[in-house]
Amino acid sequence: MHILQKVFWAGLGLSTMLLLGGCGQSGVQGLSKAQAVRYEYNTSVSITASDTQAAVEQRYGATAVVWRPDAGFAVLGLHHRPQGGQLQVQDLNGAALTYVDNQNVFGASGTSSAWSGKAVQLDSAGRAYVWSGGRAYVWSGGRARVWSGGSGTVGGIPENSATWGRIGLPAAWAAAPNLGEGVTVAVIDTGIDLQHEMFQGALVGSQDQWDFVGNDAVPQEEGSFSDEGFGHGTNVASIVLQIAPHARIMPLRVLAPDGSGDETAVAQAIDFAVSHGANVINLSLGSITKSDTIKKMINYAASKGVAVISSSGNTGDDRVTYPARDASGNFMVGVGSVNSKDLKSDFSTYGDKVGVMAPGEMVWGPVPGNLFSYWSGTSMASPMVAGSLALALGQPLANKIKPENLVGLILKTASDIKNLNGSYGAKVKLRLNVGSFIQAATQPSSSK
């Protein structure tokens, strides 16, 4: 993850960057929390309905971190490298079991964090505050208004208006007046700033939240502004809400403040999201290493009718990261980034496995400490697609469409940008058009 240069607020003559120091908000940094157990390796094994967890753990000398006899598998965590390079016992189907590295396999795929000179007030350290009056509220006219007195703006943040207009969000809101009501989107990330005013009234209950790093029910962003991943999940979750303001966010923390995370934590979070009622899962993270465990977890989510959206990575080449590289275009789609002219972002990975692109440069939203800023990365493009699905699922007609067909409809209704990106051949061809998608999804003749 490459962090771009931080932006100074030169207009006020500040001599220090806005990133210095902590935000001074309760629950954002300086927490003392017990850490979850970390495993050096993991594997997935076949199990049957008659197996017990204790017996399987004894059989393999490991700990079951995901236990799914209904789906015929379990995910195991191991503390030590097995002798001879493989587990002592074969899988039930007779295959030799292999293990993979578990720790710090995944990373957040946002590339930059920069701070805004547009604020309603400053604190004593020179940090900007903007959400002083409350979260974005949606009014009967179908447009959002910042409660503190800002002018009506689609998505609630004026800085994003051009982006939302380009992907057809005003038309989508007109066709989906429920604005995602009754839909839950799991954001598996660095956690979020639970105290930020934008999220008040927009989260699932505490019983449906979890921190798989700190091992508790408080998935709060941790760290400080010097940490590369700090604020990543907060921005990602806000983008979902800017697209679908009445959806509910299920925050699940799997990444540390530096943006790294373990494979078992991601697997556990997917399992948690499915069992706690998520309709859509957003994974703005990726790994250069193929993960059979995460692929199995995504297939399990698909079997339960849960769509999974994943960012494609930020290396700028065609080495799409996993799990986006495994995207089928049915229940799962990988998302890359384009700029304001629909040209592939320099940082965005691309390829046949990237189903659709979305604007991922300078996307504004909240950051920890009741602050307001922007990030850039394929991480920001992915939640636009997740939010679009939430918009559709909140409408009665669209809710009758099979989830795999609904994900496919996003691709069918996307705008053709192939000619604008001719140097990439057919590997950069579609850009999210949420307006066309929602209009198609809410038509009585839509494919069920």
Helices and strands as residue ranges (DSSP letters): G 10-12, E 41-46, H 53-60, E 63-68, E 73-78, G 83-85, E 100-101, E 106-108, E 110-115, E 121-122, E 128-129, E 136-138, E 144-146, G 158-160, H 161-166, H 169-175, E 184-189, G 197-199, G 206-208, E 210-211, H 232-243, E 248-253, E 260-261, H 263-275, E 280-283, E 285-286, H 292-303, E 307-311, G 324-326, E 332-338, E 354-359, E 363-367, E 371-377, H 378-393, H 396-399, H 403-412, E 415-416, G 419-424, E 430-431, H 434-441
